[in-house]
Structure formats: C-alpha cells, structure tokens
Amino acid sequence: MIKLFRDNPKLCIGGGFVALIVIVAIFADFIAPYDPYKQNLIRRLKPPAWMSGGSSANLLGTDNYGRDLLSRLIYGSRISLMVGFASMCLSCMIGLLAGVFAGYRGGRTEQVIMRLADAHMALPDVLLAILFVAAFGGGVFNLVLVLGVSRWMIYARVIFGLTRSVKQRPFVEAASAYGAGDLYIILRHIIPQLIPVLTVLATLQVAQMILQETALSFLGLGVPPPAATWGNILAEGRDRLFVAPWIANSAGVAIILLVLAINLFGNGLREYFDPRSTRLPPDLSAKTGRLKLAVKQLQKLVGGDGKAPARQAE
C-alpha cells in the first residue's frame, strides 16, 4: 500500500476519499446525528460550532427550518452518488453499444450513428436536461434518464475510434479467419481491450454527472424539496447568503471535494493503465544508473571506441 501511494498518490488519495464518501452514504442512518427532515424552529439559522453563537450540537449549523446541516449533507451524498453512478452506467452502456457497433460494422451504420452523435453533441447538455425535466418533471428516475441519455455520445466517439483500431489487430483477424462470429469477436476480443480506457472515462464522467445533478437541483428542476440533496441545500443557501452563508458554503465545499476526489481518482487510473506514464521504481532506477556508470568506466579502460588499446612494441 505504501509503495502504491508513493508511485501513484492521485489514485490513493482520490480513491480513498471517494470510498469514504461511499461508506458515509451507505451508513448514513447510523452516522447522521439527526433526522435530516426534522424541523426545529427554535434552533433555526444556528451558525457552525466554530462561529460565535454556534454549538457542538450542530457542528455545521442549521438551515432556515432548524434542520441539521451535517445530517442533510450526509443524506444528500446518497442521492448525488446514486444519480451520478446510475446515469454514468446508463450513458456508458448506450455509448459502448453504439461505438462498438459503429466501429466494427463501418459503412453506412458508422455514418448514421456517428452523425447522430455529432448532432447530439451540438446541443448543450444542461439545456437538453432542463427541457426534459421541465416536460416530464423531476425525481431521481427522470434525472438518471436525462443525464444518461445526454452524455452517451462522449463514450460512443471514444469507443468508436478504439474499436476501429482493435479491429485491425492480428488476433481479431485470426479469430475472424477461423470462422468466429461477430458477437463472439466483440465480446471476447474487442470489449476486453476497451475496458481500461472505458474505466477511466466513466470515472471522470461521474463527476460531470454529479455537477449536472447539482445544477438542476439548484435551478429547481432536480429532486423536489424537501429532499436532502446538495443542490437543494445550495439553492436554500442562495436566498440567505448574507444572513447564513454557512448553508451554501457547506454544500459548495462538499461538492468541490467530491468532484476533486473523483477527478484525482480518474487521473490516477489513467496513469495506472497507461504504460507510457509508468516510471521506474527508485531502486531499479538507482541500479540502472550504477550500471550505466560502470559501462562508461569500462569504455574508458578499453578505449573510447570500445576496442582494447594496442600493445606498444617493445
């Protein structure tokens, strides 16, 4: 573990923080100190514990209805992570099928799928999500559906290029020559070669999904209040930014830290899977340096051109 942290700190730091948030979201019922929906108007707009007038009973303060902000942030991580991962899986599945099918078949199929992806990329994702949610309403299911459909073309374009490259490799041509079917070749030979790149891309897209879900909830088009989501907390804090700035600040800091951790984790995965970014371990690098030095000293002994010096005539 220490060696992995030394070689790839991004993967360890980002992955560790994401794992911590996932654990907190799963065990929110046991970790949250209060019910996130329980109102206590006597303690409304209480500042955090480190500010004047704050109390250790509410570490991050309370909102306009006296609800504990720490509890609402803990429960809000459930919805953010669930929407982010579910919409990522949906868009990844659609993009994978479209990209592999277009790259393997080629011809008219490729033109139709890729031109559809180009046309879809011309539409702003947030605008498309706003139109869909405004027409069909908010809710977790609708958010997952609209976010998943709005990002499939990113996967499709990457998978399309990789599929065309893998299709020309000798092992794929050999499998085709031996009479293997298209479905067998795709499942057995092509998709396994795409998994490393697909894993990195999907990890980075989770952060984008969480940001879009937060933006929609902030605009009132996400999960309707009083649901404990980070976007709803941010929207509540907007109206009282100068009176109770800790409401918006707590949700904003949580979003920034989670997105930063996911991006670090994705970059760490990219460096782990990319052989060009690998570095020699310190011990192996030192041994290589000593070997080069020994070779140079040997060349000086035998002569600069690598030949032994001729004996002088007696």
PyMOL commands that set and color helices and strands:
alter all, ss='L'
color gray80, all
select helices_A, chain A and resi 2-7+9-26+28-31+41-43+69-105+107-121+125-136+140-150+152-167+170-177+182-218+230-239+245-273+275-277+282-302
alter helices_A, ss='H'
color red, helices_A
deselect
rebuild
show_as cartoon
